[in-house]
Every structure is written in C-alpha cells, then in structure tokens.
Amino acid sequence: MASVTVETIVAAHPDAVWAAIADVGNVHRRLLPGRVAAARIEGDERILTMPDGTEVRELIVAVDHEQRRMSYSVQGPGRMELRHHHAAFQVFAHADGAQSRLVWVTDVLPHDRAPGVEARVSVGIEEMRAVLESA
C-alpha cells in the first residue's frame, strides 16, 4: 500500500483548526469552499457533492477530539478509481502554540495511484490552509 503524507503550517490556533477539521458536515464551508459544493451526513457517511455534481461517499472512521485526529475512507470508486483509500488529518500545536501543524496522511491502493493522490492532496492542504487563515 502506498502512503502519502503532506503537511502545512497554519497561522491559526490548533483549537480553531481542529474545530474546522472535526466539523465533518461542513467541509464545503470551513475547509474547501469552491472545491466541494455541498456535504451531507447519512449515518457514518459523508457525501460530498463536487461543483460538477459528482458525489463522493466517505465513511467517517473516527473523530478523536483528544488526539485532534479525524480519519475517513472513500467508499466508492471516486475520481481516481482506487481499490482502497484511508486518510487521516491530525492537528498539532506548532512553535509557540498560536500556530498549527496540519498533517494529512493518505493510504491508497493500487500503488501507482500515489503520485496522483499526492498532487491532489498537496493542492488541497494549501487550499485549506488559506481558508483556515482567513477565518
């Protein structure tokens, strides 16, 4: 299994960054406005609607407030036709504690999809950083 890790420093308090990550039903408002058009929760699943109308189903695996860690798994073929997908965000205090280190780890199969996944999450985490810093 290929594992992709990206991270960024966010000029926002870890509690504020975590609050946005943990608010799984509002990813389209708090993290990726424009990239995600809408989100809804059905049981343990989050259904994301993309601007082109495509839906992506994600199983929300865990929201751990103590560890500031949220993990999820894409359940359908999605845009990249992955056989397996599991990802997690974790928020850490950085420097003096007024900033955050946001880490996004994504495990995928098949292995050869890792470069495409890395390209997408590298752009995504920087989009999130910009939104979080503007909040």
N, C-alpha and C positions, 0 to 999 in steps of 0.2 A: 504494500500500500504506500502510495506517495503521500508525503506530508508537506504542506506549505505553511510557512509562518511569516506573517507580516506584522509590523508594529509601528506605532507613531506616538509622538509626544503631543498631548493635547493641553493647550493653555486654558484649562478649566479644572476645578476641584474634582477629585475622584468620586465624591458622592454625587455630583451633578452628572458626570459621565456615566456612572453606574445607573443612575435613575433613568437615563435615556436608553441604555442597553437593556435594562430589565423590563422596560415598558414595551414588551414584545408586540402588542397590538397596535403600536403607534410608530413603527419603524418608518412609515411613509411620511410622518410629520417630524419626528425627532432625530432621525439619522440620515435618511436618504430621500428627501423630498425631490421629486423630479425623476429619480431613477426608479422609485416604487410609487405607483399611483395610488394604491389603496392596500389595506391589510384588514383581515378579519380573523377572529379566533373561532374555531369549532372544536370544542373539547381540548385535546392536547395538540391540535394542529393549528398552524398559522398559514393562511392562504394569502399570498402576495399577488396583487394584480399589477402587472407592468404597464407602462404607458401604451404599449401596442395591444393591450388586452390579454396577453398571455398570463396564465395563472401558474404559480409555483407553490406546491404544498410542502410545508416543512413541519416535521414533528419537533415540538419543543421538548427537549430531553430533560433539561434541568435549568432552573433559575436559582442559583445559590447566592443569597444575599450576604452571607458571612464571608465567602471567598470572592465575592463580586465576579461570579463566573456564570455565563449563560451558554448552554450548548443546544444545538439543533441539528437535524438531519433532513436533507432534501429527500422527499419521498417519491417523487415522480421522476420521469426521465429528464425533466428540466431542459434548459437550452443546450447543455453540453453533453447530454446522453451519458451520464455517469452511472456505473453499476453500483457504486457505493459512495456516499457522501456523509461526513460527520464534521461539524465545525464547532468551535467554541470561541467566545470572546471572554477576555479577562481584563479587569481594570486594576491597576496598581498605582499607588502614590508615587510621584516622581519628584526628585530634587527636594524642595522644602515642603512638599505635601500640597502646595497650591496648584500643582500641575499633575497630569495623569499620564501613565504609560498604558496605552490600549494595545492589547495583543490579540491577534486573530489567527487561530490555528485551524487549518482545514485538511482533513484526510480524505483522499479520493482513490477510487479505482475506476477505470484502469489507470495504470501509472502514467501512460503517455498523455493523459489529460492535465497533468500537473502544471505545465507551462501556461496553458490557457487559464486555468484556475488562478495561478499566481498573478497573471496580468489583470484579471477581473478584480481580485481582492485587493491588489495594490492600489488600483484606482479607487475602489470602494472605500478603503480605510481613509484615504486622503479626503474624499468627499465627506465622510463622517466627521473627520477632524475639523474641516471648515465649518460644517453646520454646528457642531458642538461648541466651537469657539465663538460663533456668532450669537449663541443663545444667551 
